[in-house]
Amino acid sequence: MNDPTTVIAHAQPVPAARDSHAPPAPSSRKPALLDAAELQQRLFWTVAETAFLLRVGVRTVWRLMADPQSKFPKARQVRGRTLLARDEVLRFMRGASG
């Protein structure tokens, strides 16, 4: 077994300026992809999250919300954000597919 406190006589000293970690990758302008399993745990979804789970564009979700004949769930305004109830959206998805 290796003992971390053991001093090795033939070890080369490491210069103080050398970093043991590689530099981080540059940031990307693309947003990170959403995780469907994590979204299923939330009670409310944003318009972008709803579009991701419905596999449609954000604009399509806004159009569905504006069309009273689509029977899309009503959105809620919470502190300036538009949110949709998960259970209502899932019910709409089941009704539209079947």
Secondary structure, DSSP 8 states (H G I E B T S, - for coil): ---TT---TT-----TT--SS-------SS-----HHHHHH-SEEEHHHHHHHHTS-HHHHHHHHH-GGGT----EEETTEEEEEHHHHHHHHHHHH-
